[in-house]
């Protein structure tokens, strides 16, 4: 575990295994995390290596290993009380509110992928499929698990259907209450587990959290989904996804209305954060200046005088 900002009671942690992705995160994402953490007095750590030996019968990919982070933190940083485990493909608006002030200590706090959205979910999913096929991949299927209802989602992984689907890319919980529970869940599933997310934990972890009624839904702004925003605001951006300046400007536009921006998904359009000079094109000063302007008290008077 690499300590980037020494924690007190609150901590953000992530996993970046392998020099390539770690370098991308350090260059394009980490600067925004550091600004945010320092502003809100939050610690920050990085797990650079597997949290379980690869030869173990229970080893699983990094997305599963998020379940082991709480116990690792509890043992090595015993003063930490509240923990936020995040995916590395999330850019933070540094001037956003402290996420820990929006959580419940007796719950696992996440954002929903289907509820409390600022747009119609079904229409947005249809747009993703249609415009991916139109502009990104001519072979992309218009009808796939992307379009499924909740019943089909869970039954596809042989699970009892639940009432929601949440994104586990941002997960906040009390270390004392939940770290051991998450740790035990990890060891309920052996190596090479098969799932509709390519061996990932997204649907299974949703099932476990919802079945036990552990969930508390955070504001969507704490995990704004890039592809949702693209297709709901300006789907034709996918036609120009290789235009770095245009993509950077659109990213800025989303960050103005968001706290955490997640470039989730396996599509080419969601890997734009991996561009070598991506962070250099993001003007954080605009975000700060707009935040100041938002708080400024205005008189709302006319700037010209009427003579008649």
ABEGO torsion letter per residue (X at the ends): XBBABBBBABBBBBBBBEAAAAAAAAAAAAAAAAAAAAAAGBBBBBBABBABBAABAABBBAAAAAAAAAAAAAAABAABABBBBBBAABBBBAABBBAAAABBAABBBBBBAABGBABBAAAAAAAAAAAAAAAABAABBABBAAABBAAAAAAAAGBBBBABBBBAABBBBBAAAAAAAAAAAAAABBBGBBBAAGGBAAAAAAAAAAAAGABBBBBAAABBBAAAAAAAABAAAAAAAABAAAAAAAAAAAAAABABBBBBEABAAAAAAABAAAAAABBAAAAAAAAAAAABBBAGBBABBBAX
